[in-house]
Amino acid sequence: MRYQLIGLNHKSAPLEVREKLAIPESRLPDTCRDLTAYPGIEEGMVISTCNRVEVVTHTTNGSADLRGFLHEHFHLKPEELDPHLYEFREKDAVRHIFRVAASLDSMVVGEAQILGQVKEAYATARAVGAVRGQLDQLFSRAFAVAKRVRTETAVGSSSVSIASVAVELAKKIFGTLQGKNVFIVGAGKMSELAARHLMAHGCASIFVANRTYDRAIGLAQKFNGQAIRFEDLYSTCDRADIVITSTGAPHAIFRREHGEQFLSRRKNRPMFFIDIAVPRDVSPEMAKLDGIFTYDIDDLQQAVAGHIADRRKEAERAEAIIASEVEKFEARAHTLDVVPTIVSLQDHLETIRQAEIDRVRGRMGQLTPEQEMAVEALTRGIINKVMHTPITTLKSAARESEATTIVDVFRRLFNLQVKPKESPADVAAKRDEVGTRH
């Protein structure tokens, strides 16, 4: 396995660092292309959410300068970025991907949204040809593992989520949500989910503003709300008691002067901003105004922490499933690694067998069909006996840490040529053929 992963998340980096690496959805295909064009990388994809940015690759020789890629792509100096990065290789990278897909590494353990985000990142990379054989195999298994975790444990059964925590915080500020107005800025999924929770707890009406007006109309209709053109945002936002914002803008769209205007028009009635965006939509200066309450994604993380204890036992069960699945995946990957060598050995010895028969055929004279069959059976039997121990050894070695060394020794001993890399489907077919022969 030559998997390599680098990234940062809500545990390793503060929001002000994560927002420097945030990749808009529109730029994700080009980022995947840039990644696979980087030296030493065969396949690659990028997972970019509000809580993490991770680069996942399959490399040519087991090691690529992924830190260098991040420095160059995001124009960041090592001292700005490196203290917040984590890096995993091979088995550890597989384990991390399985945990992320199963929502064991999320801010809210068990939340379902991360799996959808990983699937979208995978689909984007696959569409541009950045994911083919090895990463395709890894993520297909990761999705199956995530389904198993959700089916066999109750890790995702609790109602705790960013959206539900936002409701709790809003209740603390306003006392009750009855009759409050909600303004959604940016028609993203997390914004919609938070709005749905707020409306379910008594909020009266909803407004939606989005740069694409048709999307604002579509989301507003789900709540019997009103769509607002984005250019009218600042003139209408003061009508809301609660603002949920997640636009993907590169800079804050709500600044201190906007807050001052809103409070003046509201006669100092409080406003609550739930900023789910990375980079942030709401400037930290807004929170300094009396009557403006702002919570960003890291603030919500702290609020969620108190709800995690009741999921700990289920998370432990999920971790056991992950550990078992990682071992299975590693064993299968190692088996696939030795199959080309076994096939090359079989082809090599078969070539020798045929050459020797052809060499002595002239001295044997005309053979009857029965004699031809006897020669075939004799020579094939010898070859099979010669191959039995080497193939058994290779198959056993596939499950051990020294598999690569043993494979290399076999190739040198028998002067086997390394063939061009094959797809996982081709290798699997040959593995099945090897299993049939021996």
Contacts in CASP RR format, 6 or more apart in sequence:
PFRMAT RR
TARGET T0000
AUTHOR 0000-0000-0000
METHOD contacts of the structure
MODEL  1
MRYQLIGLNHKSAPLEVREKLAIPESRLPDTCRDLTAYPGIEEGMVISTC
NRVEVVTHTTNGSADLRGFLHEHFHLKPEELDPHLYEFREKDAVRHIFRV
AASLDSMVVGEAQILGQVKEAYATARAVGAVRGQLDQLFSRAFAVAKRVR
TETAVGSSSVSIASVAVELAKKIFGTLQGKNVFIVGAGKMSELAARHLMA
HGCASIFVANRTYDRAIGLAQKFNGQAIRFEDLYSTCDRADIVITSTGAP
HAIFRREHGEQFLSRRKNRPMFFIDIAVPRDVSPEMAKLDGIFTYDIDDL
QQAVAGHIADRRKEAERAEAIIASEVEKFEARAHTLDVVPTIVSLQDHLE
TIRQAEIDRVRGRMGQLTPEQEMAVEALTRGIINKVMHTPITTLKSAARE
SEATTIVDVFRRLFNLQVKPKESPADVAAKRDEVGTRH
1 90 0 8 1.000
1 91 0 8 1.000
1 94 0 8 1.000
1 330 0 8 1.000
1 333 0 8 1.000
1 334 0 8 1.000
2 42 0 8 1.000
2 58 0 8 1.000
2 59 0 8 1.000
2 60 0 8 1.000
2 61 0 8 1.000
2 62 0 8 1.000
2 90 0 8 1.000
2 134 0 8 1.000
3 56 0 8 1.000
3 57 0 8 1.000
3 58 0 8 1.000
3 59 0 8 1.000
3 89 0 8 1.000
3 90 0 8 1.000
3 93 0 8 1.000
3 94 0 8 1.000
3 134 0 8 1.000
3 138 0 8 1.000
4 56 0 8 1.000
4 57 0 8 1.000
4 58 0 8 1.000
4 59 0 8 1.000
4 62 0 8 1.000
4 63 0 8 1.000
4 64 0 8 1.000
4 66 0 8 1.000
4 87 0 8 1.000
4 88 0 8 1.000
4 89 0 8 1.000
4 90 0 8 1.000
4 93 0 8 1.000
5 54 0 8 1.000
5 55 0 8 1.000
5 56 0 8 1.000
5 57 0 8 1.000
5 66 0 8 1.000
5 87 0 8 1.000
5 88 0 8 1.000
5 89 0 8 1.000
5 93 0 8 1.000
5 96 0 8 1.000
5 97 0 8 1.000
6 54 0 8 1.000
6 55 0 8 1.000
6 66 0 8 1.000
6 67 0 8 1.000
6 70 0 8 1.000
6 85 0 8 1.000
6 86 0 8 1.000
6 87 0 8 1.000
6 88 0 8 1.000
7 52 0 8 1.000
7 53 0 8 1.000
7 54 0 8 1.000
7 55 0 8 1.000
7 70 0 8 1.000
7 85 0 8 1.000
7 86 0 8 1.000
7 87 0 8 1.000
8 17 0 8 1.000
8 18 0 8 1.000
8 21 0 8 1.000
8 52 0 8 1.000
8 53 0 8 1.000
8 54 0 8 1.000
8 81 0 8 1.000
8 84 0 8 1.000
8 85 0 8 1.000
8 86 0 8 1.000
9 18 0 8 1.000
9 51 0 8 1.000
9 52 0 8 1.000
9 53 0 8 1.000
9 54 0 8 1.000
9 86 0 8 1.000
9 105 0 8 1.000
10 18 0 8 1.000
10 51 0 8 1.000
10 52 0 8 1.000
10 107 0 8 1.000
10 297 0 8 1.000
10 298 0 8 1.000
10 301 0 8 1.000
12 84 0 8 1.000
12 85 0 8 1.000
12 86 0 8 1.000
13 84 0 8 1.000
14 298 0 8 1.000
15 278 0 8 1.000
15 280 0 8 1.000
15 296 0 8 1.000
15 297 0 8 1.000
15 298 0 8 1.000
17 80 0 8 1.000
17 81 0 8 1.000
17 84 0 8 1.000
18 50 0 8 1.000
18 51 0 8 1.000
18 52 0 8 1.000
18 53 0 8 1.000
18 278 0 8 1.000
19 278 0 8 1.000
19 279 0 8 1.000
19 280 0 8 1.000
20 74 0 8 1.000
20 76 0 8 1.000
20 80 0 8 1.000
20 81 0 8 1.000
20 279 0 8 1.000
21 48 0 8 1.000
21 53 0 8 1.000
21 70 0 8 1.000
21 74 0 8 1.000
21 76 0 8 1.000
21 81 0 8 1.000
22 48 0 8 1.000
22 50 0 8 1.000
22 53 0 8 1.000
22 248 0 8 1.000
22 278 0 8 1.000
22 279 0 8 1.000
23 31 0 8 1.000
23 46 0 8 1.000
23 48 0 8 1.000
23 53 0 8 1.000
24 248 0 8 1.000
28 46 0 8 1.000
28 48 0 8 1.000
28 121 0 8 1.000
28 124 0 8 1.000
29 124 0 8 1.000
29 127 0 8 1.000
29 128 0 8 1.000
31 46 0 8 1.000
31 73 0 8 1.000
32 44 0 8 1.000
32 45 0 8 1.000
32 46 0 8 1.000
32 124 0 8 1.000
32 125 0 8 1.000
32 128 0 8 1.000
32 129 0 8 1.000
32 130 0 8 1.000
33 128 0 8 1.000
33 130 0 8 1.000
34 69 0 8 1.000
34 73 0 8 1.000
35 41 0 8 1.000
35 44 0 8 1.000
35 45 0 8 1.000
35 46 0 8 1.000
35 55 0 8 1.000
35 57 0 8 1.000
35 69 0 8 1.000
35 73 0 8 1.000
35 130 0 8 1.000
36 42 0 8 1.000
36 43 0 8 1.000
36 44 0 8 1.000
36 129 0 8 1.000
36 130 0 8 1.000
38 64 0 8 1.000
38 65 0 8 1.000
38 69 0 8 1.000
39 64 0 8 1.000
39 65 0 8 1.000
40 59 0 8 1.000
40 60 0 8 1.000
40 61 0 8 1.000
40 64 0 8 1.000
41 57 0 8 1.000
41 58 0 8 1.000
41 59 0 8 1.000
41 60 0 8 1.000
41 64 0 8 1.000
41 69 0 8 1.000
42 57 0 8 1.000
42 58 0 8 1.000
42 59 0 8 1.000
42 60 0 8 1.000
42 134 0 8 1.000
43 57 0 8 1.000
43 58 0 8 1.000
43 130 0 8 1.000
43 131 0 8 1.000
43 132 0 8 1.000
43 133 0 8 1.000
43 134 0 8 1.000
43 135 0 8 1.000
44 55 0 8 1.000
44 56 0 8 1.000
44 57 0 8 1.000
44 58 0 8 1.000
44 125 0 8 1.000
44 130 0 8 1.000
44 131 0 8 1.000
44 135 0 8 1.000
45 55 0 8 1.000
45 56 0 8 1.000
45 121 0 8 1.000
45 122 0 8 1.000
45 124 0 8 1.000
45 125 0 8 1.000
45 130 0 8 1.000
45 131 0 8 1.000
45 135 0 8 1.000
45 139 0 8 1.000
46 53 0 8 1.000
46 54 0 8 1.000
46 55 0 8 1.000
46 56 0 8 1.000
46 121 0 8 1.000
46 125 0 8 1.000
47 53 0 8 1.000
47 54 0 8 1.000
47 56 0 8 1.000
47 100 0 8 1.000
47 117 0 8 1.000
47 118 0 8 1.000
47 121 0 8 1.000
48 121 0 8 1.000
49 114 0 8 1.000
49 117 0 8 1.000
49 278 0 8 1.000
50 190 0 8 1.000
50 246 0 8 1.000
50 276 0 8 1.000
50 277 0 8 1.000
50 278 0 8 1.000
50 297 0 8 1.000
51 106 0 8 1.000
51 107 0 8 1.000
51 278 0 8 1.000
51 297 0 8 1.000
51 301 0 8 1.000
52 100 0 8 1.000
52 105 0 8 1.000
54 100 0 8 1.000
55 66 0 8 1.000
55 69 0 8 1.000
55 70 0 8 1.000
56 93 0 8 1.000
56 97 0 8 1.000
56 135 0 8 1.000
56 138 0 8 1.000
57 64 0 8 1.000
57 66 0 8 1.000
57 135 0 8 1.000
58 133 0 8 1.000
58 134 0 8 1.000
58 135 0 8 1.000
58 138 0 8 1.000
62 89 0 8 1.000
62 90 0 8 1.000
63 89 0 8 1.000
66 87 0 8 1.000
67 78 0 8 1.000
67 81 0 8 1.000
67 82 0 8 1.000
67 85 0 8 1.000
67 87 0 8 1.000
70 76 0 8 1.000
70 81 0 8 1.000
70 85 0 8 1.000
71 77 0 8 1.000
71 78 0 8 1.000
71 81 0 8 1.000
74 81 0 8 1.000
88 95 0 8 1.000
88 96 0 8 1.000
91 326 0 8 1.000
91 330 0 8 1.000
94 138 0 8 1.000
94 326 0 8 1.000
94 329 0 8 1.000
94 330 0 8 1.000
95 322 0 8 1.000
95 323 0 8 1.000
95 326 0 8 1.000
96 105 0 8 1.000
97 138 0 8 1.000
97 139 0 8 1.000
97 142 0 8 1.000
98 141 0 8 1.000
98 142 0 8 1.000
98 145 0 8 1.000
98 146 0 8 1.000
98 322 0 8 1.000
98 325 0 8 1.000
98 326 0 8 1.000
99 105 0 8 1.000
99 319 0 8 1.000
99 322 0 8 1.000
100 106 0 8 1.000
100 114 0 8 1.000
100 118 0 8 1.000
100 142 0 8 1.000
101 114 0 8 1.000
101 115 0 8 1.000
101 118 0 8 1.000
101 139 0 8 1.000
101 142 0 8 1.000
101 143 0 8 1.000
101 145 0 8 1.000
101 146 0 8 1.000
102 110 0 8 1.000
102 115 0 8 1.000
102 145 0 8 1.000
102 146 0 8 1.000
102 149 0 8 1.000
102 150 0 8 1.000
102 155 0 8 1.000
102 318 0 8 1.000
102 321 0 8 1.000
102 322 0 8 1.000
103 109 0 8 1.000
103 110 0 8 1.000
103 111 0 8 1.000
103 112 0 8 1.000
103 114 0 8 1.000
103 115 0 8 1.000
103 146 0 8 1.000
103 149 0 8 1.000
103 155 0 8 1.000
103 156 0 8 1.000
104 110 0 8 1.000
104 149 0 8 1.000
104 155 0 8 1.000
104 315 0 8 1.000
104 318 0 8 1.000
104 319 0 8 1.000
104 322 0 8 1.000
106 114 0 8 1.000
107 162 0 8 1.000
107 297 0 8 1.000
107 300 0 8 1.000
107 301 0 8 1.000
107 304 0 8 1.000
108 160 0 8 1.000
108 161 0 8 1.000
108 162 0 8 1.000
108 304 0 8 1.000
108 307 0 8 1.000
109 155 0 8 1.000
109 156 0 8 1.000
109 308 0 8 1.000
109 311 0 8 1.000
109 315 0 8 1.000
110 155 0 8 1.000
110 156 0 8 1.000
110 158 0 8 1.000
110 311 0 8 1.000
111 156 0 8 1.000
111 161 0 8 1.000
111 162 0 8 1.000
112 150 0 8 1.000
112 156 0 8 1.000
113 189 0 8 1.000
113 190 0 8 1.000
113 193 0 8 1.000
115 143 0 8 1.000
115 146 0 8 1.000
118 139 0 8 1.000
118 142 0 8 1.000
118 143 0 8 1.000
119 143 0 8 1.000
122 131 0 8 1.000
122 139 0 8 1.000
125 131 0 8 1.000
125 135 0 8 1.000
126 132 0 8 1.000
126 136 0 8 1.000
131 139 0 8 1.000
132 423 0 8 1.000
133 423 0 8 1.000
133 424 0 8 1.000
134 424 0 8 1.000
136 424 0 8 1.000
137 424 0 8 1.000
138 329 0 8 1.000
141 325 0 8 1.000
141 329 0 8 1.000
145 321 0 8 1.000
145 322 0 8 1.000
145 325 0 8 1.000
148 321 0 8 1.000
148 325 0 8 1.000
149 155 0 8 1.000
149 318 0 8 1.000
149 321 0 8 1.000
149 322 0 8 1.000
150 156 0 8 1.000
152 317 0 8 1.000
152 321 0 8 1.000
153 314 0 8 1.000
153 315 0 8 1.000
153 317 0 8 1.000
153 318 0 8 1.000
153 321 0 8 1.000
154 314 0 8 1.000
155 311 0 8 1.000
155 314 0 8 1.000
155 315 0 8 1.000
155 317 0 8 1.000
155 318 0 8 1.000
156 311 0 8 1.000
156 314 0 8 1.000
157 314 0 8 1.000
158 307 0 8 1.000
158 310 0 8 1.000
158 311 0 8 1.000
160 304 0 8 1.000
160 307 0 8 1.000
160 308 0 8 1.000
160 311 0 8 1.000
161 193 0 8 1.000
161 197 0 8 1.000
162 190 0 8 1.000
162 193 0 8 1.000
162 194 0 8 1.000
162 276 0 8 1.000
162 297 0 8 1.000
162 300 0 8 1.000
162 304 0 8 1.000
163 190 0 8 1.000
163 193 0 8 1.000
163 194 0 8 1.000
163 196 0 8 1.000
163 197 0 8 1.000
164 197 0 8 1.000
165 300 0 8 1.000
165 303 0 8 1.000
165 304 0 8 1.000
165 307 0 8 1.000
166 194 0 8 1.000
166 197 0 8 1.000
166 198 0 8 1.000
166 244 0 8 1.000
166 274 0 8 1.000
166 295 0 8 1.000
166 300 0 8 1.000
167 177 0 8 1.000
167 194 0 8 1.000
167 197 0 8 1.000
167 198 0 8 1.000
167 201 0 8 1.000
168 303 0 8 1.000
169 272 0 8 1.000
169 274 0 8 1.000
169 295 0 8 1.000
169 300 0 8 1.000
169 303 0 8 1.000
170 177 0 8 1.000
170 180 0 8 1.000
170 198 0 8 1.000
170 242 0 8 1.000
170 272 0 8 1.000
170 274 0 8 1.000
171 177 0 8 1.000
171 201 0 8 1.000
173 270 0 8 1.000
173 272 0 8 1.000
173 293 0 8 1.000
174 180 0 8 1.000
174 241 0 8 1.000
174 270 0 8 1.000
174 272 0 8 1.000
177 198 0 8 1.000
177 201 0 8 1.000
177 202 0 8 1.000
177 203 0 8 1.000
177 242 0 8 1.000
178 202 0 8 1.000
178 203 0 8 1.000
178 204 0 8 1.000
179 202 0 8 1.000
179 203 0 8 1.000
179 204 0 8 1.000
179 205 0 8 1.000
180 198 0 8 1.000
180 202 0 8 1.000
180 203 0 8 1.000
180 204 0 8 1.000
180 241 0 8 1.000
180 242 0 8 1.000
181 203 0 8 1.000
181 204 0 8 1.000
181 205 0 8 1.000
181 206 0 8 1.000
181 207 0 8 1.000
181 239 0 8 1.000
181 240 0 8 1.000
181 241 0 8 1.000
181 242 0 8 1.000
182 195 0 8 1.000
182 198 0 8 1.000
182 199 0 8 1.000
182 203 0 8 1.000
182 205 0 8 1.000
182 206 0 8 1.000
182 207 0 8 1.000
182 240 0 8 1.000
182 241 0 8 1.000
182 242 0 8 1.000
182 243 0 8 1.000
182 244 0 8 1.000
183 206 0 8 1.000
183 207 0 8 1.000
183 208 0 8 1.000
183 209 0 8 1.000
183 228 0 8 1.000
183 236 0 8 1.000
183 237 0 8 1.000
183 239 0 8 1.000
183 240 0 8 1.000
183 242 0 8 1.000
183 243 0 8 1.000
183 244 0 8 1.000
184 191 0 8 1.000
184 192 0 8 1.000
184 195 0 8 1.000
184 206 0 8 1.000
184 207 0 8 1.000
184 208 0 8 1.000
184 209 0 8 1.000
184 219 0 8 1.000
184 244 0 8 1.000
184 245 0 8 1.000
185 191 0 8 1.000
185 209 0 8 1.000
185 210 0 8 1.000
185 233 0 8 1.000
185 237 0 8 1.000
185 243 0 8 1.000
185 244 0 8 1.000
185 245 0 8 1.000
185 246 0 8 1.000
185 247 0 8 1.000
185 253 0 8 1.000
185 281 0 8 1.000
186 208 0 8 1.000
186 209 0 8 1.000
186 210 0 8 1.000
186 211 0 8 1.000
186 216 0 8 1.000
186 245 0 8 1.000
186 246 0 8 1.000
186 247 0 8 1.000
187 208 0 8 1.000
187 210 0 8 1.000
187 212 0 8 1.000
187 215 0 8 1.000
187 216 0 8 1.000
187 218 0 8 1.000
187 219 0 8 1.000
188 219 0 8 1.000
188 246 0 8 1.000
190 246 0 8 1.000
190 276 0 8 1.000
191 244 0 8 1.000
191 245 0 8 1.000
191 246 0 8 1.000
191 276 0 8 1.000
192 219 0 8 1.000
192 222 0 8 1.000
194 244 0 8 1.000
194 274 0 8 1.000
194 276 0 8 1.000
195 206 0 8 1.000
195 223 0 8 1.000
195 244 0 8 1.000
196 223 0 8 1.000
198 242 0 8 1.000
198 244 0 8 1.000
199 206 0 8 1.000
199 223 0 8 1.000
203 242 0 8 1.000
205 225 0 8 1.000
205 226 0 8 1.000
206 220 0 8 1.000
206 223 0 8 1.000
206 224 0 8 1.000
206 225 0 8 1.000
206 226 0 8 1.000
207 220 0 8 1.000
207 225 0 8 1.000
207 226 0 8 1.000
207 227 0 8 1.000
207 228 0 8 1.000
207 236 0 8 1.000
207 239 0 8 1.000
207 240 0 8 1.000
208 216 0 8 1.000
208 217 0 8 1.000
208 218 0 8 1.000
208 219 0 8 1.000
208 220 0 8 1.000
208 223 0 8 1.000
208 225 0 8 1.000
208 226 0 8 1.000
208 227 0 8 1.000
208 228 0 8 1.000
209 216 0 8 1.000
209 227 0 8 1.000
209 228 0 8 1.000
209 229 0 8 1.000
209 230 0 8 1.000
209 232 0 8 1.000
209 233 0 8 1.000
209 236 0 8 1.000
209 237 0 8 1.000
210 216 0 8 1.000
210 219 0 8 1.000
210 227 0 8 1.000
210 230 0 8 1.000
211 230 0 8 1.000
211 247 0 8 1.000
213 227 0 8 1.000
213 229 0 8 1.000
213 230 0 8 1.000
216 227 0 8 1.000
216 228 0 8 1.000
216 229 0 8 1.000
216 230 0 8 1.000
217 227 0 8 1.000
218 227 0 8 1.000
219 227 0 8 1.000
220 226 0 8 1.000
220 227 0 8 1.000
228 236 0 8 1.000
233 253 0 8 1.000
234 258 0 8 1.000
234 261 0 8 1.000
237 243 0 8 1.000
237 258 0 8 1.000
237 262 0 8 1.000
238 261 0 8 1.000
238 262 0 8 1.000
238 265 0 8 1.000
238 266 0 8 1.000
238 271 0 8 1.000
240 271 0 8 1.000
241 269 0 8 1.000
241 270 0 8 1.000
241 271 0 8 1.000
241 272 0 8 1.000
242 271 0 8 1.000
242 272 0 8 1.000
242 274 0 8 1.000
243 254 0 8 1.000
243 271 0 8 1.000
243 272 0 8 1.000
243 273 0 8 1.000
243 274 0 8 1.000
244 274 0 8 1.000
244 276 0 8 1.000
245 253 0 8 1.000
245 254 0 8 1.000
245 273 0 8 1.000
245 274 0 8 1.000
245 275 0 8 1.000
245 276 0 8 1.000
245 277 0 8 1.000
245 281 0 8 1.000
245 282 0 8 1.000
246 275 0 8 1.000
246 276 0 8 1.000
246 277 0 8 1.000
246 281 0 8 1.000
247 253 0 8 1.000
247 277 0 8 1.000
247 281 0 8 1.000
248 277 0 8 1.000
248 278 0 8 1.000
248 279 0 8 1.000
248 281 0 8 1.000
249 277 0 8 1.000
249 279 0 8 1.000
249 281 0 8 1.000
250 279 0 8 1.000
251 279 0 8 1.000
252 279 0 8 1.000
252 280 0 8 1.000
252 281 0 8 1.000
252 282 0 8 1.000
252 283 0 8 1.000
253 281 0 8 1.000
253 282 0 8 1.000
254 273 0 8 1.000
254 281 0 8 1.000
254 282 0 8 1.000
254 283 0 8 1.000
254 286 0 8 1.000
255 283 0 8 1.000
255 285 0 8 1.000
255 286 0 8 1.000
256 283 0 8 1.000
256 285 0 8 1.000
256 286 0 8 1.000
256 288 0 8 1.000
256 289 0 8 1.000
258 286 0 8 1.000
259 271 0 8 1.000
259 286 0 8 1.000
259 289 0 8 1.000
259 292 0 8 1.000
260 289 0 8 1.000
262 271 0 8 1.000
262 292 0 8 1.000
263 269 0 8 1.000
263 271 0 8 1.000
263 289 0 8 1.000
263 291 0 8 1.000
263 292 0 8 1.000
268 290 0 8 1.000
268 291 0 8 1.000
270 291 0 8 1.000
270 292 0 8 1.000
270 293 0 8 1.000
271 291 0 8 1.000
271 292 0 8 1.000
271 293 0 8 1.000
272 293 0 8 1.000
272 295 0 8 1.000
273 282 0 8 1.000
273 286 0 8 1.000
273 292 0 8 1.000
273 293 0 8 1.000
273 294 0 8 1.000
273 295 0 8 1.000
274 295 0 8 1.000
274 300 0 8 1.000
275 281 0 8 1.000
275 282 0 8 1.000
275 294 0 8 1.000
275 295 0 8 1.000
275 296 0 8 1.000
275 297 0 8 1.000
276 297 0 8 1.000
276 300 0 8 1.000
277 297 0 8 1.000
278 297 0 8 1.000
280 296 0 8 1.000
282 294 0 8 1.000
282 296 0 8 1.000
284 294 0 8 1.000
286 292 0 8 1.000
286 294 0 8 1.000
287 293 0 8 1.000
287 294 0 8 1.000
295 303 0 8 1.000
331 398 0 8 1.000
331 399 0 8 1.000
334 398 0 8 1.000
334 399 0 8 1.000
334 403 0 8 1.000
335 395 0 8 1.000
335 398 0 8 1.000
335 399 0 8 1.000
335 431 0 8 1.000
336 424 0 8 1.000
336 427 0 8 1.000
336 428 0 8 1.000
336 431 0 8 1.000
337 398 0 8 1.000
337 403 0 8 1.000
337 404 0 8 1.000
337 407 0 8 1.000
338 394 0 8 1.000
338 395 0 8 1.000
338 397 0 8 1.000
338 398 0 8 1.000
338 403 0 8 1.000
338 407 0 8 1.000
339 427 0 8 1.000
339 430 0 8 1.000
339 431 0 8 1.000
339 434 0 8 1.000
340 418 0 8 1.000
340 419 0 8 1.000
340 422 0 8 1.000
340 427 0 8 1.000
340 430 0 8 1.000
341 394 0 8 1.000
341 407 0 8 1.000
341 410 0 8 1.000
341 411 0 8 1.000
341 416 0 8 1.000
342 391 0 8 1.000
342 394 0 8 1.000
342 395 0 8 1.000
342 434 0 8 1.000
343 430 0 8 1.000
343 433 0 8 1.000
343 434 0 8 1.000
344 411 0 8 1.000
344 414 0 8 1.000
344 416 0 8 1.000
344 417 0 8 1.000
344 418 0 8 1.000
344 419 0 8 1.000
345 387 0 8 1.000
345 390 0 8 1.000
345 391 0 8 1.000
345 410 0 8 1.000
345 414 0 8 1.000
345 416 0 8 1.000
346 387 0 8 1.000
346 434 0 8 1.000
346 437 0 8 1.000
348 414 0 8 1.000
348 415 0 8 1.000
348 416 0 8 1.000
349 383 0 8 1.000
349 386 0 8 1.000
349 387 0 8 1.000
350 383 0 8 1.000
353 379 0 8 1.000
353 380 0 8 1.000
353 382 0 8 1.000
353 383 0 8 1.000
356 379 0 8 1.000
357 375 0 8 1.000
357 379 0 8 1.000
367 375 0 8 1.000
384 438 0 8 1.000
387 438 0 8 1.000
388 438 0 8 1.000
390 410 0 8 1.000
391 434 0 8 1.000
391 438 0 8 1.000
392 438 0 8 1.000
393 406 0 8 1.000
394 406 0 8 1.000
394 407 0 8 1.000
394 410 0 8 1.000
397 403 0 8 1.000
397 406 0 8 1.000
397 407 0 8 1.000
400 406 0 8 1.000
410 416 0 8 1.000
411 418 0 8 1.000
422 430 0 8 1.000
END
